[in-house]
Amino acid sequence: MNYLITGATGGFGNYAMEYLKQLVPQENIYVLARNEEKGKTLEEKGWNVRFGDYADYSSMKNALQGIDRLLFVSGAPGNRQAEHENVVKAAKATGVSYIAYTSFADADHSTSILAPDHQFTEKVIADSGIAHTFLRNNWYLENEWPLIELALKNGRFIYSAGEGKTGWALKREYAEVAAKALANLNFPEVLELSGQPITYKELAKELKEVTGKPIDIVATNDHEFIKNLEEAGYPESAAQMFAAIQKDIKNNQLDVSSKDFEQALGHPLVSLKDGLEELLNQ
């Protein structure tokens, strides 16, 4: 049986590769790269590399030849729906028998700004008739690095998500489940992967505890939140995107409680304290 992991040159894909090779023979694992130089680096490390671009159907069809099980890591926002449809059509055309897709928390009900692309992709996969698992990933702890970095720099942890909760976990933990889904023939069609939902205030308190630094925890509005990021050097577009996510969280879009994560892992999630320490030491 042959496996292919997309997004191999990114953090999630790279973690998934390392976990998967502990579960199946590495010679049966193929990884997808879009960038030729980065792909060659992976080849030098012993990986079977195929080149393809979600935006190019023909390249994806070539990349998926002979592949049985596909880990489809979602692409970057933009033209994502058309690109994702290319991947699924190529998988169908080449006889891929299973897709594990990195989706979004509570995707079928979510009103988050990030949800529509994932809702579209889940439907395309379901309509294709290909067996699948939707890995509905909540939120990577790593996504909060800009706020954490600013807090460590200026002593103020600023957020605008109010009392909204998020089910943070480390990216590698989500990737471990993805690898297990690819290697396991009996995973369910949907997994809601969420850590224990907590507020930004609770996250900031844990950050203070872990670092031992005097950090003021500041709940603010969208305008001040954006201003804080822009003053720190973030582009306006990035600051506005961060604020939009904060608004989603304030509206409980990531407040999802589920036992799926630890059941799929087969072991407990890393504690918030240990997760922050790991992130700070990277």
N, C-alpha and C positions, 0 to 999 in steps of 0.2 A: 504494500500500500504506500502511495506517495502523498506527501503533505506539502502544501505551499503556504508560506506566511508572507503577507504583503507588508509594506511599510518597514522593511527589514533594516533600513538605515536610520530609522527613528527609535526613540527610547522604548516605546511599547513593544514594537516588533522585535527589537533586539533582546529585550527581556524574555519574550515569548519563545524565541529561538533557543535560548539557553535552557529554559525549562523543558521545552519539547524534546531536546536531545537527551534528557534524562529518562524519557518515557518511551521513545522509539529510536531505531537506529539512525544515526545522523546521515548516512548515505541515502536514506529515503526522504530526507527533508530538503525542500527547495525554498529559496527565499527570493522575494521580488525586490528589485531596486530600480529606480527611475534614473538615478545619476550613475553614469558609467564609472567615474572615478571611485565613488564610494562603493559601487558594486565590486570593483576589482579588489578593493581592500578586503571585502568579505571573502572573495575567492581565495585570496592569499591566506586567509585564516581557515581554509578548508571547507567553506560552505558551497553548496550547489546554487549558483546564482542565475536567476533569469531576469531579463530586463523587460520592463513594461511600464506604461503610463495609463492611469485610469481614463485620461482624456482621449486615448487612442485605442479604439476597439480592437483593431488588428493586432496591436502589440500585446494586448491582454489575452487574446485568443491564442497567440503563439506561446505566451508564457504559461498558459494553463494546460497545454497539451500533456496528457498522461498523468494529470493530477487527480487524485481521488478526494482528498479532504482539504478544504481551503479555510485559512484564517484570514478573513477580510477585515482589515483595520480601516476604519472610516477615514476618508480624506479630509483635507482642510476645507473650511467653509468657502463658498464662492460659487462655483458651478458644480456643486457636489451631487445634485440629483442626476444630472446627465452622466457624470463620470461614474457614479455608482451603478447606474443602469447598464453602462458598458461592461462593468465587471460581472454583473449577474448574467447578462446575455452571453458573455464569453464563457462563463462557467457552464451555462446550460448547453452551449454549442459544443463544448469539449468533453462533456460527460462527467463533470465534477459531481460527486455523489452527496457531498455535505458541505455546508457553509456555516462557520461560526463568525458572526458579525458583531463588531463592537458598536453597540447602539447607545441609547441614552436612557436615563432613569425614567421609569414609568412612561415609556415613549408613546404608548397608544392613548394615553390620557393627558399628557403634558401639554401645557400652553407656553412653555419656554420658547424663547427666540431660537434656541438650538434644536428644538424638537422636529420641525417640519421635514428636514432632510432625512432624519432617522425614521420618521413615520413613513415617508415615501419609500425608503430603501427596504424597510421591513415588509412592506406590501409587495414590492417587486420580487423580493426573495420568496415570500409565501406563494405568490402567484406563479413563480417559476416551477413549483413542484419539487424543488431540491430540498432534501432534508436539511434541517438547520437548527442552530441555537442562537437566539438573540441575547447577546451579553449586554444587558442594560446597565452599563457602568454609571455609577453615581458621579463622583468627583475626585480627581486625584489630589492628594495633599500637596503635591508639587505645584499645582495650579496656584497655590497661595503664596508662592515664593516672593512675588513682587511686594505683597503686603508685609510679609515677614522680614524681608530685606530692609524695607523702609523703616519698620519698627526698630530693628537692630541699629539702624544708622542714626535715626533721629529721636528714638525713645517714645514714639507714638504709634500705636496700632490703630489705624483708622479704617472704619468700614461703614457701609450704608445699608446693610442687609437687615437691620433691626433684630428682631427675635427669630428670624427665619433660621431653619436648621439645615445642615448638610451632612451627608453620610461619607465623610472623607475616609480614604484608605490610600496606601502607597500604590503608585503605578505598577510596581513589580507584582503586587498582590493580584491586581486585576489581570495582569499578563499571565500569571501562574494559572488562574482559572481558564483563561483562553487556551493555553497549551493543553490543559487537562481535557477540555472540551474536544480539542482536535484529536487527541489520542484515545478518547473514550467513546465507545460506540453506543452508549446508553445515556447521554446527557439529555435533559429536557429541552423543549423548544424555546423556552423563555427562562432566563435567570435574572432576577433583580439583585444586582450586586451593589450593596450599600453597607458602609460601616454604620456604627451607632450614630444616629443623627444628633448633632450638637450645634450650638450657636457660635458665631464668631467671637462673642464675649468669652465663651468657655475655651475656645481655641487660643485666644490671646492670653488668658490666665495660665493655660498650660505652657505657653511659650515663655512667659515670665518665670514660671517655676523651673523649666528646663535650663534656661540661660542664666538665671539668677540676676538678670538685669532689670533696672527700674524702667518699666514700660507703661506709659499711660494708655488706657484703653478708651478710645474715642468713637462713640457712635455719632454719625453725622448724616447729612442729607446727600443726595446725588451730586449736587453742584459742588459742594465742598470736597467730596470724595474725588471727583474728576480733577478739580483744581489741585489737590494734593499730589495726584499722580503726574499731572502735567508739570508741576513745579519740580518734581523729581526727575524729569527728563523723558517721560513717556509721551509718545505721539498722541495727539488728540483722539485719533481713531481708536488706538489701543485703550486709552483711558475711558472712552465712552463704552467700549465693549465690556471692560471690567465692570463699569457701572450698571450696564444692562444685565449682566450676570448677577450682580448684587441685588438688583430689583427682582429677578426671577427667584432668588433664594429668599428674599423678604416675603415673596408670595408663595412660599412653601413648595416650589417646584422640585427641590432636591430633598425634601423631608420624607424619605421613603424608608420604612422599616421592613426588613426582610431577613430571614435566616438562610437565604440561598447562598450567600457568600461563603460563610464558614463551612456549610455543608458541602459545597463544591470543592473548597480547598482541602477539606479533611483535617483541618487544624485551625486554631484560633487566629484571628487577624492580629496584626501587630498593634499594640496599644498606642494611643495618641502620643503619649510621652516618648515611647521608643521610636515612633514614626518621625516625630519632630527631631529627635536626636540624630536619626539616620539622615534626614534631610539636611540638617545643619552640618553634618560631617562629610557630605558629598563634595 
